[in-house]
Amino acid sequence: MPKLIIGFVGPLSSGKGTCCKYLTEHYSAKTYRFSSILRDILKRLHLPHTRENLQNVSLGIRQTLGDDVLAKAIADDVSADAGELVTIDGIRRLPDIKYIRSLDNFHLVAVTADEQVRYERLTQRHENVDDERKTFADFVKDGKQEAEQQIAEIVNRAEFTVDNNGTLDELYDQLNTIVSKLRTP
């Protein structure tokens, strides 16, 4: 069976990572995250993993080395992966999708969830050191930052959309349906 590559796009805390985690646990997928590259840099520099620091590192790298430099790194990693199912978490920019979409058997999935639901998830998950203390106003402001501005346009290009306003089981059922469709010749 040819390698299946599923990329996830969606606004902050919509559930992209949850989708990837499920596919890893139930389908032995390997996940590549855009933010992992940025987190590695912040770790090496002994800087806190705040959303602001992640955005600043991303912006600096892309301004210096090109808008598609992170997409090229992810695409190289995904291409080299020998697994049957690979997921990409955190597609956010048009250069990301333009470059990654050229990979064989790539499919884009949009993850949606209401803003209040996403805010509650963000403050409970503790992914970044500053998430727990975010106010709803901070969350809305974060959603308007440079890193988030092209997401809506990319969501419109998705082949599939999953609604993550319900239970985890409902989300998982949607993911199972997508994987089944993509694996059926």
N, C-alpha and C positions, 0 to 999 in steps of 0.2 A: 504494500500500500504506500503511495507517495506521501511524503511529509505534508501535514496539514498545518498551516500557520494562521492563527487567529489573532488579530490585533484589536485592542479595546480602546475606545475613545468615549469620553464623557466628562461632564463637569466635576469639580472637586467633590470627593466623597460620594460619588454616584454608585460605586461598587465595582470598579474595574479590577481592583486587587482581589476582591472577594470572588469574582468570576475566575480569575487566574488561579487562585488558591484551590477552588473547587475542581477545576480541570486538572490541576497538578495532583490532587489527592485521589481523584476518581478515574483519570485517564492517563496518569503518569506523564503529564505535560511538563515541559521545562519552560520557565517564564523568564523573560528578559524585560527589565524595567528601565525606562529612560532615567528615572530618578536614581537608580543604583549607581550610575556613573557619577552623578553629582554628589551623592552621599559618600562615595569613596573619596572624592576630592576633599569634601568637608572633613571627613574623618582624618585624612592625612594631614590636613592643616589644623587639626584640633579646634575646629569651629563647631558650634552647636548646629544641629539639624533643624533649623527653623525654615518655614516656608520662604521668608525673605532671603535667607542665605542661599537656599536652593535656587531661587529665581535669579539672584545676582550672579551666581556661578554659571548658570545656564546662559544668561544674557552675555556675560563676558566671553565665554567660550565661543558662542555662536557669532558674536560681533568680530572676534579676532580670527577664528578659524573657518567661519562659514556657517550659514543657517542649517546646512544639512549634515554637519560633522557628527552630531549625535546619532542621526538616522543611519548614517553610513556605518558607524560602529555597531549599532544594534543589528543592522542588516547583515553585516559580516558575521556576527556572533550567531544569528539565527541560521544563516546559510551553512555554517560549520557544524551546527548541531545535528547529530545523527538520529534524534528522536522522531517518532511518528507524529507527535503533536507538540507544537511549540506555540506559546502565547507571548504577546507583546503588550505590556501594560503601560498606559500613559501616553498614547499618541495625542499630541496637542497642537502641532503646527502643520501648515500645508507642506513645507519641505519634508516633514517626517513622512507623511502619507504618500507624497509623490515618489519618494525614493523606495520606501518599503513596499508599496503596491506592486513594484516590478518583480518581487519575489514570487516564484512559482507557487501556486496553490495558496495564495494569501487571501484572507477574507476579513473584512472590517465589520466589527460589531459595535454599535452604539449602546451605551448603558445610560439609562435615564432614571431620575428620581426627583421628587419634589424638593425644593430648596430647604424647607424646614427639616425634612427627613435627613437630607445630606448634612445639614448643620449639626443635628443631634448625633449623627454617626461620627462626624469629625471630632467632636469634643469628647466622645467616649472611647475612641480607638487609640489615642496616644501615639500616633505615628511620628509626629514632630513634637519637639519639646514644648512648643508654644500652643499647641492645639487645644489643650484642656482649658486654657484661660481665655480663649477667643470668645468675644461677644458675637451676637448675630450680625451686628453692624460690621465687625472685623471680617467675618466670613463673607458677607456680601462684597466688601471691598476687595478681599482676596480673589473673589470670582471675577473681578474686572481687571486684574493685573495682566500684564503683557502675555504671560504664559497661558492665559485662559482665553484670550481674545479670538482665536481662530477655531476653537472647539466646535462652536455651533455650525460653522461651515463644513467641518469634517464630519460631524454627526449626520449632516444631510447627504453625505456621500456613502454612508454605511449601507452594507448589504442586508444587515439584520439589526433589529433594535430589541433590547430586553428592557422591560419595565421592572425596576428594582424598588418599587414602593411597598411591595408585599413582604411575604415571609421568605426565608431562605429557601424553603422547599419549592416555592413558586419560582424563584430565580433559577434554582437548579433544574427544574423541569424545562424552563425555556432554554437553558444551556444544553441540556441533553437533546432537545429537539434540534437545535442548530448543529450540534456535532453529528447527529444521526443523518440529517439532510446532507451535510458536507461529505460524509463518508459513503453515502449511497451513490453508486455510479449512475 
